[in-house]
Amino acid sequence: MNSAEEARQILQVTTRLITKFPAVPRESVEAAVQDAVVQFEGGRIRDFVPLLIERTATANLVSSVNA
């Protein structure tokens, strides 16, 4: 996967999570996604990074909503 495709998929992740968590401010969703992006920056195999980012950000958002 090239970097442009990865960026497009990460943008789609952000959009999905904004829709999935309407009670959470957009900035908080974007921050959760960005935090997840940072966790996977060093990975050499990039094919599943958007999926891993979505799962990590979702888990963090669920934790923050339930706190």
N, CA and C of each residue as an Amber inpcrd file, in Angstrom:
protein
   201
   0.8540000  -1.1730000   0.0000000   0.0000000   0.0000000   0.0000000
   0.8980000   1.2330000   0.0000000   0.5740000   2.1750000  -0.8650000
   1.3750000   3.3970000  -0.8880000   0.8530000   4.3850000   0.1610000
   1.6410000   5.4110000   0.4290000   1.3010000   6.3420000   1.5090000
   0.0300000   7.1400000   1.2210000  -0.2460000   7.4470000  -0.0360000
  -1.4700000   8.1870000  -0.3790000  -2.7030000   7.3310000  -0.0990000
  -2.6340000   6.0580000  -0.4370000  -3.7560000   5.1500000  -0.1800000
  -3.9580000   4.9610000   1.3200000  -2.8650000   4.8350000   2.0530000
  -2.9630000   4.6970000   3.5010000  -3.6070000   5.9420000   4.1190000
  -3.1960000   7.1200000   3.6820000  -3.7660000   8.3700000   4.1980000
  -5.2590000   8.4500000   3.8850000  -5.6450000   8.0160000   2.6920000
  -7.0620000   8.0170000   2.3120000  -7.8560000   7.0930000   3.2240000
  -7.3150000   5.9220000   3.4970000  -8.0060000   4.9710000   4.3580000
  -8.0900000   5.4660000   5.8010000  -7.0650000   6.1440000   6.2640000
  -7.0940000   6.6960000   7.6260000  -8.1370000   7.8050000   7.7180000
  -8.2700000   8.5970000   6.6770000  -9.3240000   9.6140000   6.6410000
 -10.7040000   8.9520000   6.6990000 -10.8740000   7.8470000   6.0070000
 -12.1400000   7.1090000   6.0640000 -12.3950000   6.5640000   7.4620000
 -11.3460000   6.1000000   8.1340000 -11.4700000   5.6310000   9.5180000
 -11.9830000   6.7650000  10.3950000 -11.3870000   7.9360000  10.2460000
 -11.8070000   9.0970000  11.0410000 -13.2770000   9.4120000  10.7900000
 -13.6860000   9.4000000   9.5510000 -15.0800000   9.6930000   9.2010000
 -16.0200000   8.6550000   9.8130000 -15.6470000   7.3780000   9.7200000
 -16.4940000   6.3250000  10.3090000 -16.6330000   6.4920000  11.8160000
 -15.5280000   6.8240000  12.4720000 -15.5690000   6.9510000  13.9330000
 -16.3380000   8.1890000  14.3750000 -16.2720000   9.2520000  13.6040000
 -17.0730000  10.4400000  13.9150000 -18.5570000  10.0910000  13.8470000
 -18.9210000   9.2890000  12.8730000 -20.3130000   8.8490000  12.7350000
 -20.6980000   7.8700000  13.8380000 -19.7900000   6.9720000  14.1830000
 -20.0570000   5.9460000  15.1890000 -20.1660000   6.5230000  16.6020000
 -19.4560000   7.6230000  16.8570000 -19.4370000   8.2480000  18.1810000
 -19.9180000   9.6910000  18.0880000 -21.2080000   9.8980000  17.8150000
 -21.7080000  11.2660000  17.6290000 -21.6340000  12.1320000  18.8880000
 -21.6050000  11.5140000  20.0530000 -21.5500000  12.2810000  21.2970000
 -20.1350000  12.7590000  21.6290000 -19.1550000  12.2220000  20.9310000
 -17.7640000  12.5900000  21.1780000 -17.3920000  13.7320000  20.2290000
 -16.7760000  14.7810000  20.7440000 -16.3760000  15.8870000  19.8630000
 -15.4420000  15.4100000  18.7430000 -15.6260000  16.0030000  17.5940000
 -14.8230000  15.6450000  16.4160000 -13.3280000  15.7000000  16.7260000
 -12.9050000  16.7130000  17.4620000 -11.4950000  16.8720000  17.7870000
 -10.9750000  15.6950000  18.6140000 -11.8230000  15.1670000  19.4830000
 -11.4280000  14.0170000  20.3060000 -11.2710000  12.7630000  19.4550000
 -12.1640000  12.5900000  18.4910000 -12.0590000  11.4420000  17.5790000
 -10.7870000  11.5690000  16.7490000 -10.5510000  12.7630000  16.2130000
  -9.3460000  12.9780000  15.4120000  -8.0870000  12.7390000  16.2430000
  -8.1030000  13.1520000  17.5000000  -6.9540000  12.9350000  18.3800000
  -6.7410000  11.4490000  18.6520000  -7.8270000  10.7110000  18.8520000
  -7.7170000   9.2630000  19.0860000  -7.1260000   8.5690000  17.8670000
  -7.5500000   8.9740000  16.6860000  -7.0060000   8.3930000  15.4560000
  -5.5340000   8.7620000  15.3280000  -5.1950000  10.0050000  15.5780000
  -3.7980000  10.4370000  15.4560000  -2.9080000   9.7100000  16.4580000
  -3.4000000   9.5070000  17.6800000  -2.6300000   8.7520000  18.6750000
  -2.3660000   7.3300000  18.1820000  -3.3670000   6.7310000  17.5590000
  -3.2090000   5.3800000  17.0210000  -2.2310000   5.3790000  15.8440000
  -2.2870000   6.4070000  15.0190000  -1.3580000   6.5080000  13.8870000
   0.0810000   6.4910000  14.4000000   0.3410000   7.2430000  15.4440000
   1.6900000   7.3320000  16.0090000   2.1660000   5.9510000  16.4730000
   1.2660000   5.1560000  17.0370000   1.6390000   3.8310000  17.5340000
   2.1290000   2.9190000  16.4190000   1.6290000   3.1150000  15.2100000
   1.9560000   2.2120000  14.1130000   2.8900000   2.8260000  13.0710000
   3.5020000   3.9520000  13.3870000   4.3810000   4.6340000  12.4300000
   5.5720000   3.7920000  11.9930000   6.1490000   3.0500000  12.8690000
   7.3800000   2.3270000  12.5450000   7.1820000   0.9880000  11.8650000
   5.9460000   0.5660000  11.6920000   5.7060000  -0.7450000  11.0980000
   6.1480000  -0.8160000   9.6470000   6.7930000  -1.8990000   9.2910000
   7.2780000  -2.0420000   7.9180000   6.1950000  -2.5630000   6.9860000
   5.3500000  -3.4340000   7.4770000   4.2590000  -3.9590000   6.6570000
   3.0450000  -3.0890000   6.9210000   2.5920000  -2.3670000   5.9060000
   1.5900000  -1.3180000   6.0810000   0.1770000  -1.7450000   5.6900000
  -0.0030000  -2.9380000   5.1530000  -1.3000000  -3.3320000   4.5980000
  -2.4480000  -3.2630000   5.6000000  -2.1890000  -3.6050000   6.8440000
  -3.2640000  -3.6610000   7.8360000  -3.2530000  -2.4890000   8.8100000
  -2.3890000  -1.5230000   8.5840000  -2.2660000  -0.3920000   9.5050000
  -3.5840000   0.3720000   9.6620000  -4.3170000   0.7090000   8.6010000
  -5.5930000   1.4190000   8.8080000  -6.5770000   0.6280000   9.6870000
  -6.6230000  -0.6800000   9.5120000  -7.4990000  -1.5120000  10.3470000
  -7.0500000  -1.4730000  11.8040000  -5.7520000  -1.5860000  12.0220000
  -5.2290000  -1.5450000  13.3890000  -5.4610000  -0.1840000  14.0300000
  -5.3220000   0.8640000  13.2450000  -5.5930000   2.2160000  13.7400000
  -7.0500000   2.3400000  14.1470000  -7.9540000   1.8330000  13.3090000
  -9.3850000   1.9170000  13.6260000  -9.7030000   1.1580000  14.9050000
  -9.1620000  -0.0280000  15.0530000  -9.4290000  -0.8170000  16.2650000
  -8.8730000  -0.1460000  17.5070000  -7.6740000   0.3860000  17.4150000
  -7.0570000   1.0510000  18.5630000  -7.8250000   2.3140000  18.9400000
  -8.1590000   3.1270000  17.9560000  -8.8960000   4.3660000  18.2270000
 -10.2800000   4.0570000  18.7810000 -10.9460000   3.0370000  18.2290000
 -12.2740000   2.6530000  18.7270000 -12.1830000   2.2300000  20.1860000
 -11.2190000   1.4130000  20.5230000 -11.0550000   0.9610000  21.9120000
 -10.8270000   2.1460000  22.8350000 -10.0050000   3.0990000  22.4150000
  -9.7460000   4.2800000  23.2420000 -10.9930000   5.1510000  23.3910000
 -11.7580000   5.2760000  22.3260000 -12.9870000   6.0870000  22.3990000
 -14.0250000   5.4120000  23.2830000 -14.1730000   4.1100000  23.1670000
 -15.1230000   3.3840000  24.0130000 -14.7300000   3.5420000  25.4790000
 -13.4480000   3.4440000  25.7630000 -12.9690000   3.6180000  27.1420000
 -13.2960000   5.0220000  27.6530000 -13.0910000   6.0280000  26.8170000
 -13.3380000   7.3930000  27.2620000 -14.8280000   7.6730000  27.4210000
 -15.6620000   7.0680000  26.5950000 -17.1100000   7.2760000  26.7010000
 -17.6510000   6.5900000  27.9510000 -17.1050000   5.4310000  28.2810000
 -17.5840000   4.6690000  29.4340000 -16.9700000   5.1240000  30.7500000
 -16.0010000   6.0190000  30.6850000 -15.3410000   6.4710000  31.9120000
 -16.1780000   7.4730000  32.6660000
